[in-house]
Amino acid sequence: MTKLAPLGIKRLEGIHWYVHDLERSRRFYVDKLDFAETWRSSPELEASGRQKSATFQAGNVQVVCSQPIGDGSRAAHFLAKHPDGVGTLIFEVEDAERTFKLLEERGGTPIDDIQTYHDDGGTLRQFSITTPFGDCTFRFRERRGYRSLYPGAVAIERANTPGGGNNKFGFAEMDHVTSNFQTMKPMLLWLEHVMGFEQMWEVEFHTSDVDPNRKTGSGLKSIVMWDPASNTKFANNEPARPFFKSSQINIFNEELRGDGVQHVALTVTDIVTAVRDLRKSGVTFMPTPGSYYDMLPERIEKSGIKTIDEDLATLRELEILVDGDHHHAYMLQIFLKEAAGLYKDPSAGPFFYEIIQRKGDRGFGAGNFRALFESIEREQAKAGRA
């Protein structure tokens, strides 16, 4: 196939959540993660859209959360079918008209025509399209001096938002988005033929290879697609046999009641300090078995990394994972507990965040999949969900 022209994506601008409890989200982002609350929906927008929204930001990480305040809103429609979840991914593009034209030529399905808005700073042009994964849509925005985050958004002064806002944990960017599917081929083809993304990375893994006699296990196939021009990356997972039904990918889909975004990876400048301080702030992470760290020196030696800068005892204490395959090029990562477990409320959904620090490695932690899967299996069993 001839390589497709890039869509002109500049960056993944933000994610839009639909939630049952906006105040709970506010406490999580502001009080726990030290995000700043930067925008809220205007009364006029809330009246017309029948949902109230707030935006939380740290570094270039931007999260919009919307709670329904009446029937008929986009948030209400989403939450009638799903627990809390990501309903829209928002991309900033160079030229909305060109992006729209390319997507339509390639078989993309626009939800609306390009909408144009003005404020005292300039112009915003945007449109949305459907996607192959459930009720998550993509929105494309072209900014020409437009100051508001979105039409109807009201800026929040720091003085009016007690707590949070200093980004003391050092969040910088959204490294990648990971989504789970019952079958991921339609998404892979769509990302390639409609979005113009290329395959970057893949792995296949199953916990049953530890002991072929075990009666349960969890496995997946994962393929990462990316847009090289903007470095936008999508990891796509599907369950693998045996024990397809007990795969944590399948369990996620059952709990979300459809395909969707499983987690978003946030980069930090110093993961050791960030995780230590996040734990002090009350943030809960998925546990990592001690056996992972017993084997870590040998894994580092065999992987080709040879040596790392961090103290192994500190990584064990904080339960941070290490992976890589080149000389002194590696990544460090850790996963927050999923929202339903964090809040002890199934309606909060199975989404979670990953925190990642890259030190020369571009991979996605293939060597850590066993530790992560076994950790998720234990959490699901503990909650009676396995």
C-alpha positions as CSV (number, residue, x, y, z in Angstrom):
1,M,0.0,0.0,0.0
2,T,1.2,3.5,-0.8
3,K,2.1,5.5,2.3
4,L,-0.7,7.9,3.1
5,A,-0.2,11.6,3.6
6,P,-0.2,12.6,7.2
7,L,-3.3,14.2,8.6
8,G,-1.4,17.2,9.9
9,I,-1.9,16.2,13.6
10,K,0.2,18.4,15.8
11,R,-0.5,16.6,19.1
12,L,-3.0,14.7,21.2
13,E,-4.5,17.8,22.8
14,G,-6.6,16.1,25.5
15,I,-9.0,13.4,26.6
16,H,-12.7,13.9,27.4
17,W,-14.2,11.8,30.2
18,Y,-17.8,11.2,30.9
19,V,-18.3,10.7,34.6
20,H,-21.1,10.1,37.2
21,D,-19.5,12.3,39.8
22,L,-17.6,15.4,38.7
23,E,-16.7,16.4,42.2
24,R,-15.0,13.0,42.7
25,S,-13.0,13.6,39.6
26,R,-12.1,17.1,40.8
27,R,-10.8,15.7,44.1
28,F,-8.7,13.1,42.3
29,Y,-7.0,15.4,39.8
30,V,-6.6,18.5,42.0
31,D,-6.0,16.9,45.4
32,K,-4.3,13.7,44.5
33,L,-2.4,14.5,41.2
34,D,-1.9,18.2,41.8
35,F,-3.5,19.2,38.4
36,A,-4.8,22.7,38.0
37,E,-8.5,23.2,37.3
38,T,-8.3,25.6,34.3
39,W,-11.7,25.8,32.7
40,R,-15.4,25.2,33.5
41,S,-18.5,25.1,31.3
42,S,-20.5,28.3,31.2
43,P,-24.1,28.3,32.5
44,E,-25.3,28.8,29.0
45,L,-23.3,25.8,27.7
46,E,-24.6,23.7,30.6
47,A,-28.2,24.7,29.9
48,S,-27.9,23.9,26.2
49,G,-25.7,20.7,26.5
50,R,-27.3,19.4,29.7
51,Q,-24.0,18.5,31.2
52,K,-21.4,20.3,33.3
53,S,-17.7,20.1,32.6
54,A,-14.4,20.9,34.2
55,T,-10.9,20.8,32.7
56,F,-7.8,19.7,34.7
57,Q,-4.2,20.3,33.4
58,A,-0.6,19.5,34.4
59,G,2.2,20.1,31.9
60,N,0.7,19.3,28.5
61,V,-1.7,16.7,29.9
62,Q,-5.3,18.0,29.6
63,V,-8.4,16.2,30.9
64,V,-12.0,17.3,30.4
65,C,-14.6,15.7,32.7
66,S,-18.3,16.0,32.0
67,Q,-21.2,15.0,34.2
68,P,-24.8,14.9,32.9
69,I,-27.3,17.3,34.5
70,G,-30.3,16.1,32.5
71,D,-31.4,13.6,29.9
72,G,-30.2,13.9,26.4
73,S,-26.7,15.0,26.9
74,R,-23.7,13.3,25.3
75,A,-22.5,12.3,28.8
76,A,-25.9,10.9,29.7
77,H,-26.0,8.8,26.5
78,F,-22.5,7.4,27.2
79,L,-23.2,6.6,30.8
80,A,-26.5,4.9,30.0
81,K,-24.4,2.2,28.3
82,H,-21.1,2.4,30.2
83,P,-19.4,3.2,33.5
84,D,-17.2,6.3,33.6
85,G,-14.9,6.3,30.6
86,V,-13.2,8.2,27.8
87,G,-15.7,9.3,25.3
88,T,-13.6,11.6,23.0
89,L,-9.9,12.0,22.1
90,I,-9.1,15.5,21.0
91,F,-6.3,16.2,18.4
92,E,-4.9,19.6,17.5
93,V,-4.3,19.8,13.7
94,E,-2.6,22.3,11.4
95,D,-5.5,22.6,8.9
96,A,-9.0,21.4,9.8
97,E,-10.2,21.6,6.3
98,R,-7.4,19.5,4.9
99,T,-7.7,17.0,7.7
100,F,-11.5,16.7,7.0
101,K,-10.9,16.3,3.3
102,L,-8.3,13.5,3.8
103,L,-10.4,11.6,6.3
104,E,-13.5,11.7,4.1
105,E,-11.6,10.6,1.0
106,R,-10.3,7.6,3.0
107,G,-13.7,6.5,4.3
108,G,-13.8,8.3,7.6
109,T,-17.2,9.1,8.9
110,P,-17.7,12.7,10.0
111,I,-20.4,13.3,12.7
112,D,-20.7,16.9,11.6
113,D,-19.3,19.5,9.2
114,I,-16.5,21.8,10.3
115,Q,-17.8,24.2,12.9
116,T,-16.1,27.6,13.2
117,Y,-16.0,29.7,16.4
118,H,-14.5,33.1,17.3
119,D,-13.4,34.8,20.4
120,D,-11.3,38.0,21.0
121,G,-8.1,36.0,20.3
122,G,-8.9,34.4,17.0
123,T,-10.7,31.4,15.4
124,L,-11.3,27.8,16.3
125,R,-12.4,25.2,13.7
126,Q,-13.3,21.7,14.7
127,F,-15.2,18.6,13.7
128,S,-15.7,15.0,15.0
129,I,-15.7,11.5,13.5
130,T,-16.8,8.1,14.6
131,T,-14.2,5.3,15.3
132,P,-14.2,1.5,15.4
133,F,-14.1,1.4,19.2
134,G,-17.4,1.7,20.8
135,D,-18.7,5.1,21.8
136,C,-15.3,6.9,21.7
137,T,-15.1,9.6,19.0
138,F,-12.2,11.6,17.7
139,R,-12.3,15.4,17.6
140,F,-10.0,17.5,15.4
141,R,-9.3,21.2,16.3
142,E,-7.4,23.9,14.4
143,R,-6.5,26.9,16.6
144,R,-5.7,30.3,15.1
145,G,-5.2,32.5,18.2
146,Y,-8.4,31.2,19.8
147,R,-8.0,31.6,23.6
148,S,-10.8,29.5,25.1
149,L,-10.2,25.8,25.5
150,Y,-13.5,25.2,23.7
151,P,-16.7,27.2,22.9
152,G,-18.5,27.9,26.1
153,A,-15.5,27.3,28.4
154,V,-14.8,29.8,31.1
155,A,-11.3,30.3,32.4
156,I,-10.8,29.6,36.1
157,E,-8.5,31.9,38.1
158,R,-6.0,30.1,40.3
159,A,-7.2,32.2,43.3
160,N,-10.6,30.6,42.9
161,T,-9.4,27.0,43.0
162,P,-8.1,26.1,46.4
163,G,-5.4,23.4,46.4
164,G,-3.6,21.7,43.5
165,G,-2.2,23.3,40.4
166,N,1.5,23.2,41.0
167,N,2.2,20.0,39.1
168,K,4.6,19.0,41.8
169,F,4.9,15.5,40.4
170,G,6.3,16.7,37.1
171,F,3.7,15.4,34.6
172,A,4.7,16.4,31.1
173,E,3.0,14.7,28.2
174,M,0.5,12.0,27.2
175,D,3.0,9.3,26.0
176,H,0.4,6.9,24.5
177,V,-3.2,5.7,24.6
178,T,-4.0,2.0,25.1
179,S,-7.4,0.6,24.1
180,N,-8.9,-2.9,24.5
181,F,-10.9,-4.7,21.9
182,Q,-12.6,-8.1,21.6
183,T,-11.0,-8.1,18.2
184,M,-8.5,-5.4,17.3
185,K,-8.2,-5.9,13.5
186,P,-10.9,-3.4,12.5
187,M,-9.1,-0.7,14.6
188,L,-5.7,-1.6,13.1
189,L,-7.0,-1.4,9.6
190,W,-8.9,1.9,10.3
191,L,-5.8,3.5,11.9
192,E,-3.7,2.5,8.9
193,H,-6.1,3.2,6.0
194,V,-8.1,6.1,7.4
195,M,-5.9,7.8,9.9
196,G,-2.7,7.0,8.0
197,F,-0.9,5.6,11.0
198,E,2.0,3.0,10.8
199,Q,2.8,-0.1,12.8
200,M,5.5,0.6,15.4
201,W,5.6,-2.3,17.8
202,E,3.9,-5.6,18.8
203,V,4.0,-8.3,21.4
204,E,2.0,-11.5,22.2
205,F,2.0,-12.7,25.8
206,H,0.2,-15.2,28.0
207,T,0.7,-16.1,31.7
208,S,-0.1,-19.7,31.0
209,D,3.5,-20.1,29.6
210,V,4.6,-20.0,33.2
211,D,2.9,-23.3,33.9
212,P,1.1,-25.1,31.1
213,N,-0.9,-27.1,33.7
214,R,-2.5,-24.1,35.2
215,K,-6.3,-23.9,34.9
216,T,-6.6,-20.1,34.4
217,G,-4.5,-17.3,32.9
218,S,-4.5,-14.1,31.0
219,G,-3.1,-13.2,27.7
220,L,-3.1,-10.7,24.9
221,K,-1.9,-9.6,21.5
222,S,-0.8,-6.0,21.4
223,I,0.1,-3.9,18.3
224,V,1.1,-0.2,18.6
225,M,0.2,2.1,15.7
226,W,1.6,5.6,15.4
227,D,1.7,8.9,13.5
228,P,5.5,9.6,13.1
229,A,4.9,13.3,12.3
230,S,3.3,14.0,15.7
231,N,4.6,11.0,17.7
232,T,1.0,10.1,18.5
233,K,0.9,6.5,19.6
234,F,-2.0,4.1,20.1
235,A,-1.5,0.7,21.7
236,N,-4.3,-1.8,20.8
237,N,-5.0,-5.0,22.7
238,E,-7.1,-8.1,22.2
239,P,-7.5,-11.2,24.5
240,A,-5.6,-14.3,23.6
241,R,-6.5,-18.0,24.2
242,P,-6.4,-20.1,26.2
243,F,-8.7,-18.8,28.9
244,F,-10.0,-16.1,26.5
245,K,-12.9,-15.3,28.9
246,S,-10.6,-14.8,31.9
247,S,-8.1,-12.6,30.0
248,Q,-7.9,-9.3,31.8
249,I,-8.5,-7.7,28.4
250,N,-11.8,-9.5,28.1
251,I,-12.7,-8.6,31.7
252,F,-12.1,-5.0,31.0
253,N,-14.4,-5.1,28.0
254,E,-17.1,-6.8,30.0
255,E,-16.8,-4.2,32.8
256,L,-16.8,-1.2,30.3
257,R,-19.5,-3.0,28.4
258,G,-17.7,-2.5,25.1
259,D,-14.4,-1.7,23.5
260,G,-12.6,1.4,24.7
261,V,-9.7,3.2,26.2
262,Q,-8.0,1.1,29.0
263,H,-5.3,3.5,30.1
264,V,-3.4,6.6,29.2
265,A,0.4,6.8,29.9
266,L,1.6,10.1,31.4
267,T,5.3,11.0,31.2
268,V,7.2,12.4,34.2
269,T,10.7,13.8,34.5
270,D,11.7,11.8,37.6
271,I,9.5,8.7,38.2
272,V,11.2,7.8,41.5
273,T,10.5,11.1,43.2
274,A,7.0,11.3,41.6
275,V,5.9,7.8,42.7
276,R,7.3,8.3,46.2
277,D,5.4,11.6,46.6
278,L,2.2,10.3,44.9
279,R,2.1,7.5,47.4
280,K,2.4,10.1,50.2
281,S,-0.5,11.9,48.5
282,G,-2.6,8.8,48.8
283,V,-2.5,7.6,45.3
284,T,-2.8,3.8,45.0
285,F,-0.8,1.7,42.5
286,M,-1.2,-1.8,41.2
287,P,1.1,-4.1,43.3
288,T,4.1,-5.8,41.8
289,P,5.2,-9.2,43.1
290,G,8.5,-9.4,45.0
291,S,9.6,-12.1,42.6
292,Y,9.8,-9.5,39.9
293,Y,12.6,-7.7,41.7
294,D,14.3,-11.0,42.6
295,M,14.7,-11.6,38.8
296,L,15.4,-8.0,37.8
297,P,19.2,-8.0,37.9
298,E,19.3,-11.0,35.6
299,R,16.7,-9.5,33.3
300,I,18.6,-6.2,33.1
301,E,21.8,-8.1,32.2
302,K,20.2,-10.4,29.6
303,S,18.1,-7.6,28.0
304,G,21.1,-5.7,26.8
305,I,20.5,-2.7,29.1
306,K,23.4,-3.8,31.2
307,T,23.1,-1.1,33.8
308,I,20.5,1.4,35.1
309,D,20.9,4.7,37.0
310,E,18.3,3.8,39.7
311,D,18.9,1.8,42.9
312,L,17.2,-1.6,42.7
313,A,16.2,-1.5,46.3
314,T,14.4,1.8,45.7
315,L,12.6,0.4,42.7
316,R,11.5,-2.6,44.8
317,E,10.3,-0.3,47.6
318,L,8.2,1.8,45.2
319,E,7.2,-1.1,42.9
320,I,8.5,0.6,39.7
321,L,9.0,-1.6,36.7
322,V,12.0,-1.5,34.3
323,D,12.2,-2.6,30.7
324,G,14.4,-2.1,27.6
325,D,16.6,-3.9,25.1
326,H,19.5,-1.5,24.2
327,H,22.7,-0.6,26.1
328,H,21.7,1.8,28.8
329,A,18.4,2.7,27.0
330,Y,15.4,1.7,29.0
331,M,12.1,2.9,30.5
332,L,10.5,2.9,33.9
333,Q,6.8,2.5,34.4
334,I,4.1,2.0,37.0
335,F,0.3,1.6,36.9
336,L,-2.3,3.3,39.1
337,K,-5.1,1.1,40.4
338,E,-8.1,1.2,38.1
339,A,-10.8,3.7,38.9
340,A,-13.4,1.1,40.1
341,G,-11.0,-0.3,42.6
342,L,-9.7,3.2,43.6
343,Y,-13.2,4.4,44.5
344,K,-14.6,1.0,45.4
345,D,-17.4,1.8,42.9
346,P,-18.0,-0.2,39.7
347,S,-19.6,2.8,38.1
348,A,-16.2,4.5,38.1
349,G,-15.1,2.0,35.4
350,P,-12.0,0.0,34.7
351,F,-9.8,2.8,33.3
352,F,-6.4,3.5,34.9
353,Y,-3.3,5.7,34.3
354,E,0.2,4.6,33.6
355,I,3.2,6.8,34.7
356,I,6.3,6.4,32.5
357,Q,9.8,7.8,32.3
358,R,11.7,7.1,29.1
359,K,15.5,6.9,29.2
360,G,16.2,6.3,25.6
361,D,13.8,3.4,25.1
362,R,10.8,3.7,22.7
363,G,9.2,0.4,23.7
364,F,6.1,-0.4,25.7
365,G,7.4,-2.7,28.4
366,A,7.1,-6.1,26.8
367,G,9.2,-7.6,29.5
368,N,6.9,-6.2,32.1
369,F,3.7,-7.7,30.8
370,R,3.9,-10.8,33.0
371,A,4.3,-8.7,36.1
372,L,1.4,-6.4,35.1
373,F,-0.9,-9.2,34.1
374,E,-0.3,-11.2,37.2
375,S,-0.9,-8.0,39.3
376,I,-4.2,-7.3,37.5
377,E,-5.2,-11.0,37.9
378,R,-4.7,-10.8,41.6
379,E,-6.6,-7.5,41.9
380,Q,-9.5,-9.0,39.8
381,A,-9.5,-12.2,41.9
382,K,-9.5,-10.2,45.2
383,A,-12.5,-8.2,44.0
384,G,-14.3,-11.4,42.8
385,R,-14.1,-10.3,39.2
386,A,-11.8,-13.0,37.7
